[in-house]
Amino acid sequence: MTDNSPRPGEAPRQVGGTAAAGARVVVEAGRIDRSQIGDHNVQISYQIGVGTFADRPGAPPLISVSGDIDSPYRGLRAFEEVDAPFFFGRDQDSEQVLRLLAGRLESPRLLMVSGASGAGKSSLIRAGVLPLLRAQGLTGLRSARTWPCQLLTPSPAPMEELALRVATLAGTDAATCRRSLAEDPAALSMMARQAALAHTAAAPDHDRTAPPPRLLLVVDQFEQLFTRCRDEAQRQAFIAALHAAATRPAGAAGTAAALVVLVIRSDFEARATDYPQLIDAVRERHLLTPMSELELRTAITEPARRAHAEVHTALVDTLMEKISPHTLDTAQDPTDARAPAARGAGLLPLLSHALDNAWRRRADDTLLTLNDYTLTGGLESAVADSAQHAYDLLTPTQQTTARHVFLHLTATDENGNDTAAPTTRNDLLTATGPARAEHVPAVLEAFAGQRLLTLAPDSVEISHEALLNAWPLLRDTWLADTHTDRILRTRLRAATGQWQRNNRDPAYLYRGSLLQAAGETAARIADDPHHHPALTHTEAAFLHASTRASTRATRLRQSFIAALMALVVGLAAVTVFALRAREEASRQRDVAVARQLMAQSGELRDSQPDLSKLKALAAWRIHHSDETRHALLEAAASPGIGPLTGHKGKVSSVAFSSDGTTLASGSYDGAVRLF
């Protein structure tokens, strides 16, 4: 036996086998360690894939190891590359996307594929474009058949995910790649070239005379860059890296290193135009429109024919009437975001799910009838009935656990839109709480059995967002009752992830109103664990660290304010003391000057009585005290001689008025002056 298990990051391998009847079958295997013998003596041999690498395991195979086709319809899950024989209705779109990729060889730029939720964008790329590329290459370049393809879905840390995937392909150290991309996102161009060369060089049919190979980098569900990643710097770096890989020349050939395809929901196109590198991609996007009537009929009937069965005409006509893009249910408000899934392209997952259920319940192995379809509950009810059926079979405790599981698997963006949010099994176990953790596996298996959940070794996610609108219990009760808290929980989950990825740097902790709102939400969750999934250990640790940091910051702020107040009081005291000291020094100076003037006044009292009086008056004005007052009175009481000025000649006579207040003087110049 040989071990041909896939390398890390590689898409699930194809499994080839020969049934007892001699029919050739192809089975997809997520990870197989050795050859096996299946049912009915079918020998299963595992082969290395053709160069497509995924960031998660694929869906279960459409063909079982017994050689039987389990179901030719994918249900809510996307078609994978290995499901190409059952993928119909999108031939023209597949060829058009392949032509657009070929055009990017000469005119390097990003390629965007857009469409409504449920239009089949992921299936188009995986089961339509990639098999076509592997079969014929690109126009004028058959060597493109062997080019490596990396499928990637944006995570909360898209740059780390990108570095890991490209490093795995290139055979280099992921940490080194991450540091290089952190310093310069445009470094992805050289990494992509290295990855393409490393992969094609090992291919046995590699044409060494062909132009340098390129990496086909497909970013599926590109809108998750806006819904799952809360770090704007990482968003900008991720977009810059993709743009550089698609447009910047790398290596001696001087050509771009990668063909980059962005698969995005059409309602996120406007958000994408906020980034200059994406404006042209949005303008030139390939819009996946609803299928034509012929394409719809093909998508309904041909998968069954591949399984050696027919779809009855009555069933086809009924489905066409239901899903026609020109048919609207007038009783339903198309603007109601909580109403069942949109018509046209958005109904394709529901159509596939209804056909899958009908196929599994069919009465005749070779014919799928209208009665088989009716038993499933019809197009709109198929998903809801499947979910409700799985729910009703659970015990009361498991039903409570199911509520917690689906609430944790749903995120709500800033605009209040509900989206599917993949999570790890450990986080899911924590969110459901210790009392319900043992029931989680049974709940997951119940809904995965109805193909409503996609399970991987360490992750869980809702198979398609159509379930969020199609199942009334989930839409109208569980999600509606917790809408506000889920917005806060989504923000908390993103902030916690960012904090964790940055080695729990305190700079990423909540503060102020964010911490207050998160704390109130955590309190409501703790008070009502029946209706709210518990916080994960990491989320609880994040809030605890935020609270401690906030408390510490408050104490430091209070200490700083107290110290500042003490400093202000001290400065005020010093200022008052200095003012008083200055006033005292000024007073002492005035006293000294006044005493000096008083002494001088006393010395001049007999010789110069007028000057003596002036000095005594000056001393009194400078410093009012008993001493200066006494000196002034003494100077005023002493007789004095005052000059009579103003006469030009000698004074000849003087006379006082009768009241003694006025003195008149006369001189030889004939002038009389009054004093």
Secondary structure, DSSP 8 states (H G I E B T S, - for coil): -------TTB--EEEEEE-TT--EEEEEES---S-EE-GGG-EEEEE--SSEE-SS-----SB-TTS-BS-SS-TTS---GGGGGG--S-HHHHHHHHHHHHHHHHS---EEEEE-TTS-HHHIIIIIIHHHHHHH-BTTBGGGGG--EEEE---SSHHHHHHHHHHHHHTS-HHHHHHHHHH-GGGHHHHHHHHHHHHHHT-TT--TTS----EEEEETTTTHHHHT---HHHHHHHHHHHHHHHHSEETTTTEESEEEEEEEEGGGHHHHTTSHHHHHHHHT-EEE----HHHHHHHHHHHHHHTT-EE-HHHHHHHHHHH-TT---TTS-TT-TTSS--SGGGGHHHHHHHHHHHHHT-SBTTEE-HHHHHHTTHHHHHHHHHHHHHHHTS-HHHHHHHHHHHHHTEEE-TT--EEE--EEHHHHHHHH-TTTGGGHHHHHHHHHHTTSEEE-SSEEEES-THHHHH-HIIIIIIIHHTHHHHHHHHHHHHHHHHHHHTTT-GGGS--HHHHHHHHHHHHHHHH-TTTS----HHHHHHHHHHHHHHHHHHHHHHHHHHHHHHHHHHHHHHHHHHHHHHHHHHHHHHHHHHHHHHHHHHHTTTT-HHHHHHHHHHHHHH--SHHHHHHHHHHHHS---------SS-EEEEEE-TTSS-EEEEETTS-EEE-
